[in-house]
Amino acid sequence: MAALIIGADKLGNIPEFLHKQGIEEIIHWDGRKKGMRKMDIPEDIGMVICLYDFLEHRLTERVKKVTKDRNIPCVFARRSISDLSKQWDRCQNCRKCLVN
C-alpha cells in the first residue's frame, strides 16, 4: 500500500515505522505552502497521514473532505512516533482496512 504523508519538513523515523506496518511506498508533502491545497491526492494512495502540527489550516480541511469523499483512511497525528502509533491503532481498530 502507498501512503501520503502531509506535514513536517523532516519525517525522522516515521518512514521506518510505516514500513513495519506494511506501507510499501511513502509520498511526502510538507504541507506549508498555500498552493498545496490545490494539489490532488494521487489515485493510488491507500492512506493519508496528516502531521497536523505542521499543516496549513485550509489544507487540513481539504484533506478531510477529499479522503471522506474517496473513502481513504486518514490519520491525524503529531510528528512523533508515539502519537502516530496511538492514532494508527485507533484507525486500524475503527476502519479494519489497514495492512498489518
GROMACS elastic network, one bead per residue, 0.5 to 0.9 nm:
[ bonds ]
;  ai    aj funct       b0    kb
    1    22     6  0.71033   500
    1    23     6  0.51858   500
    1    24     6  0.55270   500
    1    25     6  0.66053   500
    1    26     6  0.89060   500
    1    44     6  0.84763   500
    1    45     6  0.73027   500
    1    46     6  0.56890   500
    1    47     6  0.78873   500
    1    98     6  0.88429   500
    1    99     6  0.77086   500
    2    23     6  0.58947   500
    2    24     6  0.58585   500
    2    26     6  0.58300   500
    2    27     6  0.76290   500
    2    44     6  0.70696   500
    2    45     6  0.51563   500
    2    46     6  0.54390   500
    2    47     6  0.68138   500
    2    48     6  0.88910   500
    3    18     6  0.87296   500
    3    23     6  0.66078   500
    3    24     6  0.80279   500
    3    25     6  0.62869   500
    3    26     6  0.50741   500
    3    27     6  0.62906   500
    3    28     6  0.85439   500
    3    44     6  0.89420   500
    3    45     6  0.56195   500
    3    46     6  0.58352   500
    3    48     6  0.56147   500
    3    49     6  0.71513   500
    4    25     6  0.85587   500
    4    26     6  0.59410   500
    4    28     6  0.58732   500
    4    29     6  0.75750   500
    4    41     6  0.79255   500
    4    42     6  0.84945   500
    4    45     6  0.65935   500
    4    46     6  0.81635   500
    4    47     6  0.63865   500
    4    49     6  0.61206   500
    4    50     6  0.83222   500
    5     8     6  0.87439   500
    5    11     6  0.89750   500
    5    26     6  0.70974   500
    5    27     6  0.60996   500
    5    29     6  0.62346   500
    5    30     6  0.81293   500
    5    47     6  0.86193   500
    5    48     6  0.59406   500
    5    50     6  0.58728   500
    5    51     6  0.73598   500
    6    27     6  0.84635   500
    6    28     6  0.59412   500
    6    30     6  0.57396   500
    6    31     6  0.55159   500
    6    48     6  0.74919   500
    6    49     6  0.62116   500
    6    51     6  0.61589   500
    6    52     6  0.81980   500
    6    54     6  0.84463   500
    6    55     6  0.74370   500
    7    10     6  0.87372   500
    7    11     6  0.87816   500
    7    28     6  0.77245   500
    7    29     6  0.61947   500
    7    32     6  0.70832   500
    7    49     6  0.85209   500
    7    50     6  0.60484   500
    7    52     6  0.65443   500
    7    53     6  0.75871   500
    7    55     6  0.53137   500
    7    56     6  0.85919   500
    7    79     6  0.83465   500
    8    11     6  0.65512   500
    8    28     6  0.88106   500
    8    29     6  0.80020   500
    8    30     6  0.52224   500
    8    31     6  0.71423   500
    8    32     6  0.81206   500
    8    51     6  0.65613   500
    8    52     6  0.84579   500
    8    53     6  0.78410   500
    8    54     6  0.51570   500
    8    55     6  0.75920   500
    8    79     6  0.71874   500
    9    29     6  0.83714   500
    9    30     6  0.54309   500
    9    31     6  0.85581   500
    9    32     6  0.87870   500
    9    54     6  0.81333   500
   10    30     6  0.82581   500
   11    14     6  0.55760   500
   11    15     6  0.69663   500
   11    28     6  0.85985   500
   11    79     6  0.75905   500
   12    15     6  0.74684   500
   12    16     6  0.86500   500
   12    79     6  0.88132   500
   12    80     6  0.87620   500
   13    16     6  0.53619   500
   13    17     6  0.65501   500
   13    18     6  0.89247   500
   13    80     6  0.87734   500
   13    81     6  0.75521   500
   14    17     6  0.50858   500
   14    18     6  0.62412   500
   14    19     6  0.86943   500
   14    79     6  0.82060   500
   14    80     6  0.76925   500
   14    81     6  0.63640   500
   14    84     6  0.83563   500
   15    18     6  0.50493   500
   15    19     6  0.61310   500
   15    20     6  0.86641   500
   15    23     6  0.86110   500
   15    26     6  0.72727   500
   16    19     6  0.52035   500
   16    20     6  0.64365   500
   16    21     6  0.88486   500
   17    20     6  0.52580   500
   17    21     6  0.65288   500
   17    23     6  0.89605   500
   17    81     6  0.74879   500
   17    85     6  0.83423   500
   18    22     6  0.65085   500
   18    23     6  0.53999   500
   18    24     6  0.81077   500
   18    26     6  0.84404   500
   19    22     6  0.51903   500
   19    24     6  0.60632   500
   19    25     6  0.81853   500
   19    26     6  0.88395   500
   20    23     6  0.72909   500
   20   100     6  0.85536   500
   21    24     6  0.89578   500
   21    98     6  0.87619   500
   21    99     6  0.67383   500
   21   100     6  0.56107   500
   22    98     6  0.85838   500
   22    99     6  0.56632   500
   22   100     6  0.60815   500
   23    26     6  0.72337   500
   23    99     6  0.75529   500
   27    45     6  0.89988   500
   28    31     6  0.88688   500
   29    32     6  0.85572   500
   29    36     6  0.81974   500
   30    33     6  0.78309   500
   30    36     6  0.86885   500
   30    54     6  0.77754   500
   30    55     6  0.78299   500
   31    34     6  0.80656   500
   31    36     6  0.62010   500
   31    37     6  0.82138   500
   31    50     6  0.89353   500
   31    51     6  0.89691   500
   31    54     6  0.69521   500
   31    55     6  0.52041   500
   31    56     6  0.64021   500
   31    59     6  0.72911   500
   31    60     6  0.89259   500
   32    35     6  0.87169   500
   32    36     6  0.73989   500
   32    54     6  0.68834   500
   32    55     6  0.57354   500
   32    56     6  0.56141   500
   32    59     6  0.86940   500
   33    36     6  0.55787   500
   33    37     6  0.81682   500
   33    55     6  0.88893   500
   33    56     6  0.74884   500
   34    37     6  0.63149   500
   34    38     6  0.82916   500
   34    56     6  0.73392   500
   34    58     6  0.84451   500
   34    59     6  0.78957   500
   35    38     6  0.56743   500
   35    39     6  0.72822   500
   36    39     6  0.53094   500
   36    40     6  0.86853   500
   36    56     6  0.89157   500
   36    59     6  0.69425   500
   37    40     6  0.80640   500
   37    56     6  0.86640   500
   37    58     6  0.69880   500
   37    60     6  0.83760   500
   37    62     6  0.66214   500
   37    63     6  0.81347   500
   38    59     6  0.85059   500
   38    62     6  0.87891   500
   40    43     6  0.85749   500
   40    66     6  0.88210   500
   41    44     6  0.86458   500
   41    45     6  0.73220   500
   41    48     6  0.87692   500
   41    63     6  0.83374   500
   41    66     6  0.79460   500
   41    67     6  0.86453   500
   42    45     6  0.57653   500
   43    46     6  0.85016   500
   45    48     6  0.73553   500
   45    72     6  0.78864   500
   46    72     6  0.62914   500
   46    73     6  0.72083   500
   46    98     6  0.85158   500
   47    67     6  0.85455   500
   47    72     6  0.56995   500
   47    73     6  0.50397   500
   47    74     6  0.58639   500
   47    75     6  0.79758   500
   47    98     6  0.83073   500
   48    63     6  0.84033   500
   48    67     6  0.76990   500
   48    72     6  0.71609   500
   48    73     6  0.63641   500
   48    75     6  0.63818   500
   48    76     6  0.85953   500
   49    73     6  0.84972   500
   49    74     6  0.56954   500
   49    76     6  0.60170   500
   49    77     6  0.75356   500
   49    84     6  0.87942   500
   50    53     6  0.87826   500
   50    54     6  0.86612   500
   50    55     6  0.77600   500
   50    60     6  0.78631   500
   50    63     6  0.85210   500
   50    74     6  0.73803   500
   50    75     6  0.60910   500
   50    77     6  0.62853   500
   50    78     6  0.80872   500
   50    79     6  0.88751   500
   51    54     6  0.60794   500
   51    55     6  0.68839   500
   51    75     6  0.84469   500
   51    76     6  0.60481   500
   51    77     6  0.51498   500
   51    78     6  0.50876   500
   51    79     6  0.54644   500
   51    80     6  0.87561   500
   51    84     6  0.85654   500
   52    55     6  0.51530   500
   52    56     6  0.82842   500
   52    57     6  0.87258   500
   52    60     6  0.76840   500
   52    76     6  0.62817   500
   52    77     6  0.60816   500
   52    78     6  0.58145   500
   52    79     6  0.77412   500
   53    56     6  0.88457   500
   53    77     6  0.80511   500
   53    78     6  0.58048   500
   53    79     6  0.71494   500
   54    78     6  0.83466   500
   54    79     6  0.81870   500
   55    58     6  0.85016   500
   55    59     6  0.68964   500
   55    60     6  0.66897   500
   56    59     6  0.54237   500
   56    60     6  0.65667   500
   57    60     6  0.51932   500
   57    61     6  0.66181   500
   57    62     6  0.89302   500
   58    61     6  0.50613   500
   58    62     6  0.62884   500
   58    63     6  0.86512   500
   59    62     6  0.50613   500
   59    63     6  0.61154   500
   59    64     6  0.86045   500
   60    63     6  0.51751   500
   60    64     6  0.62402   500
   60    65     6  0.87410   500
   61    64     6  0.52380   500
   61    65     6  0.63793   500
   61    66     6  0.87943   500
   62    65     6  0.51698   500
   62    66     6  0.61429   500
   62    67     6  0.85201   500
   63    66     6  0.52117   500
   63    67     6  0.59543   500
   63    68     6  0.83228   500
   63    74     6  0.85056   500
   64    67     6  0.54296   500
   64    68     6  0.60597   500
   64    69     6  0.85642   500
   64    74     6  0.76994   500
   65    68     6  0.52301   500
   65    69     6  0.60781   500
   65    70     6  0.85918   500
   66    69     6  0.51031   500
   66    70     6  0.60583   500
   66    71     6  0.82327   500
   66    72     6  0.82475   500
   67    70     6  0.51620   500
   67    71     6  0.55943   500
   67    73     6  0.67950   500
   67    74     6  0.66295   500
   68    72     6  0.64736   500
   68    73     6  0.80276   500
   68    74     6  0.84254   500
   69    72     6  0.79949   500
   71    74     6  0.89698   500
   73    91     6  0.76337   500
   73    95     6  0.73204   500
   73    97     6  0.78278   500
   73    98     6  0.80970   500
   74    91     6  0.79241   500
   75    84     6  0.80541   500
   75    87     6  0.64572   500
   75    88     6  0.66874   500
   75    90     6  0.89100   500
   75    91     6  0.67763   500
   76    84     6  0.78571   500
   76    87     6  0.70485   500
   76    88     6  0.88581   500
   77    80     6  0.77622   500
   77    83     6  0.59066   500
   77    84     6  0.52757   500
   77    85     6  0.87709   500
   77    86     6  0.85395   500
   77    87     6  0.63690   500
   77    88     6  0.86505   500
   78    81     6  0.83845   500
   78    82     6  0.88562   500
   78    83     6  0.60171   500
   78    84     6  0.66785   500
   79    82     6  0.88149   500
   79    83     6  0.74178   500
   79    84     6  0.71668   500
   80    83     6  0.54908   500
   80    84     6  0.60608   500
   80    85     6  0.84254   500
   81    84     6  0.50247   500
   81    85     6  0.57793   500
   81    86     6  0.84293   500
   82    85     6  0.52056   500
   82    86     6  0.62756   500
   82    87     6  0.87530   500
   83    86     6  0.50826   500
   83    87     6  0.61625   500
   83    88     6  0.83853   500
   84    87     6  0.51433   500
   84    88     6  0.58266   500
   84    89     6  0.85286   500
   85    89     6  0.62135   500
   85    90     6  0.86777   500
   86    89     6  0.53062   500
   86    90     6  0.63938   500
   86    91     6  0.87945   500
   87    91     6  0.61451   500
   87    92     6  0.85055   500
   88    91     6  0.51492   500
   88    92     6  0.60493   500
   88    93     6  0.86017   500
   89    92     6  0.50262   500
   89    93     6  0.61293   500
   89    94     6  0.84923   500
   90    93     6  0.52737   500
   90    94     6  0.61242   500
   90    95     6  0.85438   500
   91    94     6  0.50241   500
   91    95     6  0.57373   500
   91    96     6  0.77714   500
   91    97     6  0.87794   500
   91    98     6  0.81649   500
   92    95     6  0.54875   500
   92    96     6  0.53647   500
   92    97     6  0.68178   500
   92    98     6  0.58584   500
   92    99     6  0.84862   500
   92   100     6  0.86252   500
   93    96     6  0.58518   500
   93    97     6  0.88949   500
   94    97     6  0.86447   500
   95    98     6  0.73559   500
   96    99     6  0.87217   500
